[in-house]
Amino acid sequence: MVIRLRNVTLILGILMALISLMLFGANFAFFIILTYSILISVGYRFIKTNVDIIPLLTITISFLLYNIIYIILKKADVIDLYSVDWRLEVQLMLPSLLGFLIKGFVRQYQKNY
């Protein structure tokens, strides 16, 4: 399951990077999307249990959603989400905290049952 999940997220990340490249050219966002997608797929190799996948999965999902919103807003000329100061907090910190919180709840639930 982890291998399929890694492949799907890597393909989706590369597709987002290619869409960004085709629409906006080789900009800073293209390199971030491509690099993060590759690094996240490498992170799946270090997963030992199914519970450990929860934080990485929340980061992956939020990163893909952030990129979709980035492409929509940039194409509509509303805002460039990769040029704002709070980008790292929204892309990495909040999903990490949420993922580890869910992981803690799942582990506590497993201990009780």
Secondary structure by P-SEA (a helix, b strand, c coil): caaaaaaaaaaaaaaaaaaaaacccccaaaaaaaaaaaaaaaaaaaccccccaaaaaaaaaaaaaaaaaaaaaaaaccccccccccccccccaaaaaaaaaaaaaaaaaaaac
